Amino acid sequence: MIKKLACIAILSTAAFALQAQNPSESKPLSPQWEELTAPDFVRAIQHAQNVCVLPFGIIEKHGPHLPLGTDLLDVRYAVLNAVKQEYAVVFPPYYFGQIFEARSQPGTVAYSLSTQLTLLQETVEEMARNGCTKIVIVNGHGGNNSLLPLFGQAQLASKRDYVVYVFGLPNENQPGRPAFKSEPKNDMHAGESETSAMLIARPDLVQMDKADSQSGADQHRLNLPDNVYTGIWWYARFPNHYSGVGSAATKQLGEFDQKVWSSQIAEAIKSIKADDESLKLQDEFFEKAQHPLETKQ
């Protein structure tokens, strides 16, 4: 019995010493890239099965009542909740997207198109160099709806050993969604739904008493067919860079939408982890692209 107790004591001491040498082994891994130590980063990439998420926001006016970083804050909130359900490594705050339409408003940060594309390309390449072979760009800003599919398509321009996936804005029209108080068709920017989401993500930054100090109504200053596009369309309709009624926001709507968004992101991450075909198909494509005349017709 004494020998048995002594053996247990020795094993316990050894285990304690091992834990002291590797304290991080006993702690849950943060999903946030910037919070990880270098050794923990290696473990995190392995645990994430090489899936990394780039939440993509912007810096722009959001009506008179929401912070300039609303899209960035919202998308990171949704992603960080999603990776609690399906672990992945989350890249630091990123806001270098398309926002030329808000250059008339204070606080907007609008980089040139060439800078946007170059910086995003170099960012995903650096992510890939650090083991992110599956990179999920999660869009949090409507102004990127054309930029990001273009960027995704441009990944076919040259051979690469990683895959870029673009996750667009969430499908919020789900059963059980609380009823709108305002007109949903006009709820496009800093209105009821976006303000509601911020009441959950960062309620401390929402100034509801200012929501009605400017108009978010459509000014109808252009008369063009629906299939004719011009870049000034947004300013023509919403010169205050505000579309909707922010004062109609509720925490109930915000909580519902945030949960839906996070759930959809988590499901996408899960599917991407299981995706063994995209990289194989890319390799096949790049090989054929080198010899297009040899492709069977």
N, C-alpha and C positions, 0 to 999 in steps of 0.2 A: 504493500500500500504506500509506504514511504517513497519507494522507487518510482511508483506511478505518479505521485504528486510532484516529485522532483522533475520528472519528465515533462509533465504539464507546465510546470513553472518555466522550464527552459524553453519550451515551444512558445509560450506566451511572451516571454522576453524577446525571443527572436522575431516574432511577429510584430511586436511593438517597435523594435529597432528598424525592421524593414519598412514599416509605415512611416517612421520618422524620417527615413532616408527618401521616401517617395510620398510625401504628404498629399500631393495632388491626386494620387491614385484613389484616395478615399473621398474626394470631393466630386460632385457632379460637374461635368464639363459645361462651361458657358458656351452658348451657340455663337456668341459675338466675337468675331475675328479679333478685334482690338483688345479684348479682355483676356485672351488666352496667352499663356507663356509659350515660348517656342516648343518645348517638349510636349506641352498639352495640345498645341496646334496639330502636331503629328497624330496624336491620339484622336483628336476631334475629326480630322479628315478621314481617318480610318472608320471611326464610328458613324460618320455621315455617309459612308460608302462613296466618297469622293463627290458628293453633291454639295454645291455651295450656292447660296442665294444672294442676289444683288437687288435689294429693294431700291427702286428708282423713283425719286421724288423730284421736286423743283422748288425754286424760291420765287414767289410771285404774290401779288395782292390777292387776298381772298375776301372780297367784300370789305366793309368797314369794321368787321367784328372778329375775324379769324386771323391767326398769325400767318406771316409770309411763308413759313415752312409747313403749312398744313398738309400738303401732299406727302412731304417727306416724313413728317411725324406720323401720319395716318398709316402709310404703307409699312413703315418699320414696326408700328404697333401690331398690325395684322400679321406680318411675317414672324415676329418674335413669339406671338401666340401660336402660330402654325407650327413652328419648330419645337414647341413643347409637345405637340402631338406626333410629329414626325421629324426627328432630329436632322439638322443640316447646319452647316457653318454659314453665318450671315456676315456679309461684307459691311464695312463701316458706312456711315451716311454718304449718300451719293445723290447729287442734285444737278448734274451737268447735262440737262436735257433741252428740249425745244420749247422756248417761251417767248419768241419774238413778238407775239400778239399782245404781250403785257409790258412792252418797253415804255409805254406812255405812263406807267404807274410807278410810284416810288417803291424802292426796295427790290425791284425785279432784277435778277441776275440772269442775263441772256448771253450765252457764249455763241461764237460763230458756229455755223454748221460744220465746218471742217474740224474745229476743235472738239465739238460734240462727238463726231464719229471717230476721230483719232484717239481721244481720251478713252472712249468706251472700248475701242479695239485693244488698246494697250492695257486697259484694266482687266479685260477678260483673259488676255494673254498672260498677265502676271498671276491672275487667279489660277490659270491652268498650270503655269510653271510651278505653283505651290501645291499641286495635286488635285485641283478642282477639274476633273475631267467631264463633269456634268454641271454646267453653269445655268442657273435659272434666274433670268431677269424678271422681276415682278414689278409691273408698271403701276405707279400710283398717281399718274398725271395724264389727263386726257390729251394734252398737247403732244404727248409722245406716241399717240396711237398710229401715226404714220412712220415716225422715226424708227421705232423698234422692230417692226416687221421688215423694214428696209435693211436694218442692221443684221437681222437674222438671215435674210436672204444673201447678204453680202459675205456671209461666212463660207459660201460655196466658191468664192473667188480663188482661193488657194487652199492647199492641203493643210489640215490641222488635226491634232490628236485629241481634241476635246469637242464637245457638242454644246451649242448655245440653245437654250429653250427660252421662249418669251411667254410669260403668263400675263395676259391682258387684264383689264379691269374686271372686277367680279360681276357675276350674274346675280343681281340682288333681288330680282323678282321671284322670290321663293314663297311657297305656301306658309301662311302664318305671319307674313310681314305686316307690321302695324300699318294702319291706313294713313295715307298722306293728309295733311291739313291744307297744303298748297297744291298748285297745279303741277303734277309730276313732269309733264312735257317741258316745262320751263326750268326744271330743277337741274341745272347743269354745272353750276359753279358757286360754291359758298352758300348754297340754298339749304333747304330743309334737311336733305339726306347728309350732305357733307358736314353741316354744322352739328347734326345729331351724332355723327361718327366722332367728331372732335370732343363732344361732351363726354365721350367714353375714353378716348385716347389721351386727351390733355384738357380736361375741363378747366384747369387753372388759367388757360390761355384764351378762353372764349369770353368775349365781351358782348353778351346778349343784349345789353341795354343800347348798343350801337347798331344792332342789326338792321333797324329800319331807318337809319340816318341817311342812307342812300338807296336809290331804286335799283332793284334787280330785274326790272321788267324789260322785255324785248322792245327795242326802239324802232324796229322795222324800217331801217334807213336804206335798205337795198331792195330792189324788186327784180330778182333774177330767177330763172328756172332752177328747180332743185338739182338738176344735173350739171349746173355751171358752178365752178369753184373759183373763188378769188380769196387771197390771203387776208384781205381786210374784212371778211365776213363777220368775224367775231366782234371786232371793234364797232362795226356798223350796227350790230344788234345790241351789244352790251358794253357801252363805252365806260361804265363804271367798273368793268371787270368783275361783274357780279350778276349771277343769273339764278333767280329763285327768291325764296323768302326764308332767310336764315332764322327769323324770329319764330317760325313755326316748328323749329327743331324740338325733339324730345329724346330723353335718354333711352326710352323704350325702343325707338327706331334705331338709335345708334348702337345699342347693345345687340340687337338682332342683326344688323348689317355687319358689324365687326365679327360676330361669331360665324356668319355665313362666309365672309371673306377668308377668315383664318382657316376654316374647314376646307374650303375649296383649294387654298394654297397647300395645305397639308396633304390633301388627296393627290394633288399634282406632284408633289415631292415624292410621295410613295410610288406613284406610277413611273416617275423618272428613275428612281432607284432600280426599278425592275426592268427598265428599258435596256435591252442588250442589242437592239437592232440598229439604232440610229448611227452609232459610230461605225458599225460594219457597212452600212449603206453609204455613209460618207466616204469610207475608204474605197468602196467599189466605184462610186461616182468619180472620185479624183483620179483613180487609175484609168477609167475610160476617158476622162477629160483630157488626159495626156495624148491619147491616140483616138480621136473621134472618128477617123475614117475606118477604124477597125471595129467599131461598134456595129453589131449585127442589125441589119435593116429589114 
